[in-house]
Amino acid sequence: MHLVPAERADHRTIDGHRVCDAIAAIGEPGEVRAWADRFALLAEPGRLALLLALHQAGPIAVSDLAVATGMKDTAVSQALRLLRAAGVVEGARDGRVVRYRVVDDATAALLTHCATGEHRRAEA
């Protein structure tokens, strides 16, 4: 049980090697927090819809995203502001139009998984 922190070393375990495997799988607290934050961004249906649209359609303007998702322009802008601050999307100005795209690779991989329906096949 070489991975068990000192403050938990005196706790009773059933399978010590599994405890070490579990600790290794959890990884660093900072990484766990980063993934939790990423999942929190995806947990709101409007943001998830925006991200799926951005991921599949490529760079797209706010007004086009509003039409695609059925959201108001202001709601799209607010969600994109949050996603941009989190480093998940970025916008590129083309004259007066700003087109957004997904730039976070880990989020893009999750979106690919959602879009392909792999999770549905795994449950069947």
N, C-alpha and C positions, 0 to 999 in steps of 0.2 A: 504494500500500500504506500508506495513511494510518492504518489501525487497528492495524498491527503494532506491538507494544511494542518499545521501543528495544533491549532485550536480545535480541530475535529479528530485528531488522531486517537483519542480515547473512546470514541463512539463505537458501539458494537456494529459489526458488519456481518453479513451472511456470506457474500462472495467478494472478497477484497479485490480480486483482479477485475471484477466488473465495476467496482467503485472507481478504480483507476481509469478504466476505459471510459466510464461516464464523465469523469473529470476532464480527461483529455478531449472528449468530444465537445464538451461545453466550451473549452478554450478560454481565451482572455476575456475578462469582464467588459473591456472596452469594445471588443468585437461583438459580444452579445448585445450590448447597448446599441451599437450601430445597426445590427440586424433588427432589433426590436423597433428602432426608430423608422427603419425602412418599411417594416410591416405596418406600422402605424400610419404611414403615408398612404399605403395601399388599402387600408381598412375602411376608408370612407368611399362609398360607391361612386360619388361624383368624380373624385380624384382618380379612382381606378379606371372609370370610363374614359377620362381624359388621357390617362397614360396609355391605355390600350389603343385609343385612336392615334395618339402621337407615335406610338411604337409601330403600328401597322401602316399608317399613311405617310410617315416621314414628316419633314418640316411642314407645319400647317399654321395658319393664322388664327387668332383668337375668335374672330367672327365665324370662321369655318368650323372651328371646334364647337362653338355654341350651337350651330345648326346640327352638327353630327351627334352631339350628346343630348340635345334638348335643354341645355342649360342657358341661362342668361349670360350675355357678354361679361357683365360685372362679376358674376360667380366664377366664370372661367378665368378671368383675369386674377381674381383673388386666389384661386386654387393654384394657378401658375406661379404667382408670386411666392407662395409657400413652397412649391416644388422647386422653384429656382433657388430659393434661399437654402434649401436642403441639398442642393447640388445634383438633383435628379434630372432636371431639364435646363436647357439654355435657349435663349432667343437670339436670332440673327436678323438685324434690320435690313430691309430691302426697300429703300425709299421711305415711305410712311408706314409700311407694313412690317410687323415683326412676326417671323415664323419660328415656332418652337419645335424642339425635338428632344428626345430622351438621350441623355449623355452618360448616365450611370450604368455601367456594364452589368452590375449585379441586379439592378432593377430591371434592366432589359431582359436578362435571362429569366427572371420570374414572370415577366409579361409574356415572353415567348411560351413559357410553360402554360400560362393561363389561356393564351390565344389558340394553342394547338389542341387543347382539350385532353392533354396527356393525363391529367388528374382524373378525368372521367373514365378513361380506359383502365387506369390502375384500380379504380373502385369496383369495376365490373367483374 
